[in-house]
């Protein structure tokens, strides 16, 4: 059985590699510039700069799993 989370991580890693054509130098330069711009802007910035149409690349919304509440002692 494949773990869903592992598959999601692999898909995300493949998407990042495709965005930067597998060039880690470009990725790290973008990440450093993005972190500096984000701290200067004081709010989160979009994380997909290489994609031409960000509307088509919107990630799925994940919902938090409901967990069982433990009885109070």
N, C-alpha and C positions, 0 to 999 in steps of 0.2 A: 504494500500500500504506500503510495506516495504522500508525503506530507504536503499539505496545501501551502503552508507558510514557506517551506523551502522552495516550492515551485514559484511562488510570488517573488521571492528574493531573486531567483534565477531570471525571471522575466524582467524585473526591474534592472538588474545588472546588464542584461542584453540590450535593453532600451537605452541605457546610459552609454554603453559601448557604441551603439548605432548612432546616437546623437553626436558623439565626438569622434566617429570613425576609428574607434579603438585606440585613440591617442591619449595616453594617461597624462602627458604633459599639458595638453589642451584642457583636459578635465580639471586638473589641479589648479591651473591658472584661472579657469573660470570660477572654481569653487572659492579660491582666495579672493578674487574680485567681488564675487557675489556676497561673501561673508562681510567684506568691508562695506559694500553698498547697503547691505541689510542693516548693519549696526548703525550706519549713518542715517538711514531712513527711519529707524526705530519702529519698524513694522515688517512683517514677513513679505518677501518679494516672490514673484513667480519663480518656479524652479526649472522650467523647461525653456531655456533661451534658444536652443538650436531648432526647435520645432517651428515651422512656419505658420501653422494654424493651431493655436493652443486650444481652441474650442473642441477640436476633434480628439485631443489628447487628454481630456479631463479624466482624472482617475476615478475609479469606482468609489462610492462612499461606503466606508466600512462602518458597521454598527458594532457597538461594544456588546460582547456576550453577556447575557444575564447570568449571574452567579448565584448560587444558593447562599442565603444568609444563615450564618451560624446563630444558634440560639444564644441569648444572653445568659451569662452565668450569674 
